[in-house]
Amino acid sequence: MKRSKRIYLLLFILLLTSIATYAVKQYEEHKENIKNREEIILQIPSDSVKTLSWKHEGESLSFHKEERWLYDEDEAFPVDEEKIGELLGIFEEFKASFIIEDVEDYGQYGLDNPICTINITTDEESYEILVGDYSIMDAQRYVSIGDGNVYLVKNDPMDHFELVLSDLIDHDETPFFSNNVTKIQFTGVENYTIVYEEESEDTYAEDVYFIKGKGENIPLDTSRVNSYLSKISHLSLTEYITYKATEKDIEKYGLDDPELTVTVDYTSKDEEGEEVSESFVLNISRDPKERKDADKDSEEEEITAYVRVGNSKIIYRITSDDYKDLMVASYDDFRHLELFYGDFEDIEKIDISLEGKDYTITAKKRFNKRTYHYEDEEIEILDLKNALMDLKAESFTDEMPKDKKEIGLILHLDKENFPQIKIDLYRYDGGHCLAVVDGEPVSLIKRSRVVDLIEAVYAIVLG
């Protein structure tokens, strides 16, 4: 190689080395501008905000505040102000944990084409927050607020702003019912009223719900009524059909003449802790055409159904299962399944008639505990107790007995208002017996449970 060529080669190598050295120096200088410290980068009081908008994945949403928050595209849209408050709350004290100053290339942080752009205005200032890539290594999000820096933030805005319009509707709420219900009224396919009454003289158990009858209140199973109320409380009101229902809409979805309207009167506490009376109304209806063509004998078919809370402008679609649960609201759906639904400890004596013979079991009380005796001998009562409490309705009926009586019981109770309960069980078919309580036919009971009762009696009287 000629000497001149060697000189050129050395000069070229020197040039490359100089360029590399300069690049490393620039990188080191740039790296020094990355600061690892926590700092508040935005403080925007929520109550000062006048407008809020954002763009994400082609969705643009914008809201402005007058007396309340309004959706720019349709001021009739019922905005969930609590949800807007949650979005704005992020920026009341927005903290960064890493600060990258004097940024030259926003692209490496995903901020040249941000996944979300958030705009906020107050009376005095406007803010634009760009949301970039997510740093898996740091488990934080890159953001820019327009001051030339890039920040890594722990409170990722995308945990909150990945919303569509339906996420921001102020849905109707279903109350939580506890021991605060005073009355339940059904109109439509069911028409009757349930009242709440503690320590009633119309039951020998601890019932609190009663159907208002003529001259008497008919006790209901507390757990069954509460289960129904719980289904109302947990009803999912999220799939709205319209949020500005007209009379035509209400008619279209069968809610002008609902299949069933449930009105629950209850009490709650106001902000001062004072008890106030409130009322919740739920209108329920199947799709009118579907209802007209429905096969009443089919339990498996899918049902299209809608509900409306009171006079709300929002109409919701509910699931087939929810509809079926809400429509199970007859007297039979709430009455006691057990023939005897009181406390066994309240029984002072049992008179039994079985196969033409009569037997009596008596109770003695000592130290608030009863022991049971047959012909002056103390007996083990557990099997008889379990057999009695297991006499539960498979179905209810008002059919009078036509066959032989299998067994009869008279339960003498330690209750002034209910001194005794008379239970007679008759043959009905191969699988069931017909139960008559105090002379009135009540229900069909599995024959196997009646057999268990008879066997428990024979185990006592035959020793």
Secondary structure as GFF3:
##gff-version 3
##sequence-region A 1 463
A	DSSP	alpha_helix	3	31	.	.	.	ID=ss1
A	DSSP	beta_strand	34	42	.	.	.	ID=ss2
A	DSSP	three_ten_helix	46	48	.	.	.	ID=ss3
A	DSSP	beta_strand	49	56	.	.	.	ID=ss4
A	DSSP	beta_strand	59	65	.	.	.	ID=ss5
A	DSSP	beta_strand	69	71	.	.	.	ID=ss6
A	DSSP	alpha_helix	81	89	.	.	.	ID=ss7
A	DSSP	beta_strand	94	100	.	.	.	ID=ss8
A	DSSP	three_ten_helix	106	109	.	.	.	ID=ss9
A	DSSP	beta_strand	116	122	.	.	.	ID=ss10
A	DSSP	beta_strand	126	135	.	.	.	ID=ss11
A	DSSP	beta_strand	140	144	.	.	.	ID=ss12
A	DSSP	beta_strand	150	153	.	.	.	ID=ss13
A	DSSP	alpha_helix	158	161	.	.	.	ID=ss14
A	DSSP	three_ten_helix	165	168	.	.	.	ID=ss15
A	DSSP	beta_strand	181	188	.	.	.	ID=ss16
A	DSSP	beta_strand	192	196	.	.	.	ID=ss17
A	DSSP	beta_strand	209	212	.	.	.	ID=ss18
A	DSSP	beta_strand	217	219	.	.	.	ID=ss19
A	DSSP	alpha_helix	222	233	.	.	.	ID=ss20
A	DSSP	beta_strand	240	242	.	.	.	ID=ss21
A	DSSP	alpha_helix	247	252	.	.	.	ID=ss22
A	DSSP	beta_strand	260	269	.	.	.	ID=ss23
A	DSSP	beta_strand	275	286	.	.	.	ID=ss24
A	DSSP	alpha_helix	288	293	.	.	.	ID=ss25
A	DSSP	beta_strand	305	309	.	.	.	ID=ss26
A	DSSP	beta_strand	315	318	.	.	.	ID=ss27
A	DSSP	alpha_helix	320	327	.	.	.	ID=ss28
A	DSSP	alpha_helix	331	334	.	.	.	ID=ss29
A	DSSP	three_ten_helix	344	346	.	.	.	ID=ss30
A	DSSP	beta_strand	347	354	.	.	.	ID=ss31
A	DSSP	beta_strand	357	366	.	.	.	ID=ss32
A	DSSP	beta_strand	369	374	.	.	.	ID=ss33
A	DSSP	beta_strand	377	379	.	.	.	ID=ss34
A	DSSP	alpha_helix	382	389	.	.	.	ID=ss35
A	DSSP	beta_strand	393	396	.	.	.	ID=ss36
A	DSSP	beta_strand	405	413	.	.	.	ID=ss37
A	DSSP	beta_strand	420	427	.	.	.	ID=ss38
A	DSSP	beta_strand	432	437	.	.	.	ID=ss39
A	DSSP	beta_strand	440	446	.	.	.	ID=ss40
A	DSSP	alpha_helix	447	461	.	.	.	ID=ss41
###
